[in-house]
Amino acid sequence: MTASHLVAESVWKTIDLHFLFGKNFERATRIVDQRGVKKISGEPSGRFVFQVVGESRRKEEYFCFAEHYCACYSFFYDVINRAEQLCCKHQLAARLAGSLGACIEVKVSDEQLAVLLSEL
């Protein structure tokens, strides 16, 4: 285990994540456990976006920038409109998977990434 993993594990143990994120924390960990987070990286720029699977039966996939935006309904309703959550479960899953190295890595050209983002 690397030093950064030990530090991250120590931080996780001292923070009550359920208190901060409520129901979204449990839902996000389920998404990560089910390998539901893709990190789509453009080459050669290295820019990336996360694509996170939803939990509904339809298994929608949402594009999100972990710290700033998610295309899901909950982001707009609970985070932006009502300000009841710090982030949605997809953003949290993206952050968790990114920190743990649990993302499915997908490499595309910068042009392909631009097309994906233009569809948001």
N, C-alpha and C positions, 0 to 999 in steps of 0.2 A: 504494500500500500504506500502511495506517495505521500509526501508531506502535505500537499494541498488537499488530498482526500482526508487525511487525519484532521486537518483544520476544519474542513467543511463538515465532517461528522461531528466534531466538537460543537460547532455553531448550531447545527441542527438539534443537538441534544439540549442546548440551553434555551432555545427559543420555543415557545409554545405556539407552533404553527397552526394548530387547530383553533386557538384563540384568535389569531390574526386573520385566518382565511375561512373559518367555519366549515360548512359543508363542502365548499370547493376544494379544500385540501384533500379530503378522502376521495372525492371524485377524480381529482387530478392524479393521485397516486394509482388509482385503478387504471387510468388511461396509460400511464407510464408502464405499469406492470404488464399491460396487454400490448406493449410495443406500438402504441398509437401515435407516436410523435415522429414526424419526418423533418429533417433539416435539409432544405433545398438550397444548395449553394451554387452561385454563378461563378463561372471560370472565364477569365482569369481574375476577376475583381475580388472574389471572396465574399461578396455581399450575400446575405442569406435571408430566408423567411422560413418560418415553421409552418408545417401543415399538420393539424391535429385532428384526430378523429373524434367525433361526438359519441355520446353514449346511447343515443336513441336507436331504435330498431333500424332506422334508415342509414345509420353510420355515415352521416354527413361528415365532410372534412372541411375544416375552417383554416384559412390562412391567418396567421397572426405574427405580430412582432411582440415578443414576450413582454417588453416593458411599456409598450405604447398603444397597442391596437389589437383587436380580434374582430373577425367578421361575423361572429355569432350574435344572436339576439340578446343573450344574457349580458354581453359586454355593453351594449347600448342601453339596455333596460336597468340592470343592477349596478353597473359601474358608472356610466355616464349620466343617465337620466335621474336615477334615484340616489346615487352615491352611497349605496348600502354595502358595496364590496370594494376591496382594493383592486381586484382583478378578477377575471373570469377563470373557470377551471381550465380552459384551454391555454391561457397565458401561463397559469401556474404549472400546468403539465409541461409546457415548453421549457420553462425555466428549470424545473426539476430535472427533466430529461437532459437538457443541455449541461447542467452542473454534474450530473452523474455519468455523462457519456452514454446515455441510453437511447439516443436518437438513431433512427434509420437515416443514414447519410445518402443523399441523392445529389449527384453533380450534374449540372446542366450548363449550357453556354449562357453568357450574360444576356444574349438576345432572347433565349428561351425564358430566362427568369423575368425579363422585362415584359414579355407577353403574359406570363402568369400574373404578374402584378398589375398589369393594365386591365385585367378582368375583375379586379376587386371593385 
